[in-house]
Amino acid sequence: MLAQEPVRERPQRTPEEEAKKQTMRLLRELGIQDSVRIDTLYRMHLKYAQIRQKGLTRAQEMERMNAIYAELKRLLTPEEFEQFMNHPAEQPRRPRGAHVLTPNNTQQPLTPQPAGRQ
């Protein structure tokens, strides 16, 4: 029988730490330097970090993420939001079930591609 290593739990961040981390990440990605916008983004991240701390169901977590995207879309310029959603360091940020606009401007659901095919 193979011995398993004990599961290591990461220390939980406070909502304030999580909000600061998320805000700093966004600032690095988008190069935002306006202190009023930075404060607004921090407050938004803090609000949603406090909600997350309450322990949400999977459906509630999806609602929370969609609310974050909607609020970011309102707070960022269209160019910044596009850059945020398509940041190259990660897979494109799209909530599950999101639709992608195709060149002929029709919506098609995202579908996973089988391995080895493009």
C-alpha positions in Angstrom: 0.0 0.0 0.0 1.3 3.4 -0.9 1.6 6.0 1.8 -0.2 9.2 1.1 1.2 12.6 2.1 -1.1 14.5 4.5 -3.3 17.0 2.9 -1.9 20.5 3.5 -4.5 23.2 4.0 -3.6 26.6 2.9 -4.2 29.3 5.5 -7.4 31.2 4.7 -6.9 34.8 3.7 -9.1 37.5 5.3 -11.5 39.3 3.0 -9.2 42.3 3.1 -6.2 40.3 2.1 -8.1 38.6 -0.7 -9.5 42.0 -2.0 -6.0 43.5 -1.9 -4.5 40.5 -3.9 -7.3 40.6 -6.5 -7.0 44.4 -6.9 -3.2 44.3 -7.2 -3.5 41.6 -9.8 -6.0 43.6 -11.8 -3.8 46.7 -11.6 -0.8 44.8 -12.9 -2.7 43.3 -15.8 -4.4 46.6 -16.9 -1.9 49.2 -15.7 -4.5 51.2 -13.8 -3.0 54.1 -11.8 -5.9 56.3 -11.0 -6.3 56.2 -7.2 -10.1 56.7 -7.3 -10.5 53.7 -9.6 -8.1 51.7 -7.5 -10.2 52.4 -4.4 -13.4 51.6 -6.2 -12.0 48.3 -7.5 -10.7 47.4 -4.0 -14.1 48.1 -2.4 -15.8 45.9 -5.1 -13.3 43.0 -4.5 -13.8 43.4 -0.7 -17.6 43.2 -1.0 -17.4 40.0 -3.0 -14.6 38.5 -0.8 -16.9 39.0 2.3 -19.7 37.3 0.5 -17.5 34.4 -0.5 -16.4 33.9 3.2 -20.0 33.0 4.1 -19.6 29.7 2.4 -21.7 29.5 -0.7 -23.3 26.7 -2.7 -22.0 26.1 -6.1 -24.9 27.9 -7.7 -24.4 30.9 -5.4 -20.7 31.0 -6.3 -21.5 31.1 -10.0 -23.9 34.0 -9.3 -21.2 35.8 -7.3 -18.7 35.3 -10.2 -21.2 36.6 -12.8 -21.9 39.6 -10.6 -18.2 40.3 -10.4 -17.9 40.2 -14.2 -20.9 42.4 -14.6 -19.5 45.0 -12.1 -16.1 44.9 -13.7 -17.7 45.5 -17.1 -19.3 48.6 -15.7 -16.2 49.8 -13.9 -13.6 49.2 -16.6 -13.3 50.7 -20.1 -14.4 48.3 -22.9 -10.7 47.9 -23.8 -9.7 47.1 -20.2 -12.5 44.6 -19.8 -11.6 42.9 -23.0 -7.9 42.7 -21.9 -9.0 41.4 -18.5 -11.3 38.7 -20.0 -8.6 37.5 -22.5 -5.4 37.8 -20.3 -2.8 35.5 -21.8 -1.4 34.3 -18.5 -4.6 32.2 -18.0 -7.3 30.6 -20.0 -9.8 33.2 -21.2 -12.0 34.2 -18.3 -15.5 33.3 -19.3 -18.2 32.0 -16.9 -19.4 28.5 -17.7 -22.3 28.6 -20.0 -21.1 31.9 -21.6 -21.5 32.4 -25.3 -18.9 33.5 -27.7 -19.6 35.8 -30.6 -18.4 34.3 -33.9 -17.3 36.2 -37.0 -20.8 36.2 -38.5 -22.0 37.7 -35.2 -24.1 34.7 -34.1 -23.9 33.2 -30.7 -22.7 29.6 -30.2 -22.2 27.9 -26.9 -18.6 27.0 -25.9 -17.9 23.3 -26.4 -14.8 21.5 -25.4 -12.7 20.2 -28.2 -11.6 16.5 -28.1 -7.9 16.0 -27.3 -5.7 16.0 -30.4 -8.1 18.1 -32.5 -8.1 21.8 -33.2 
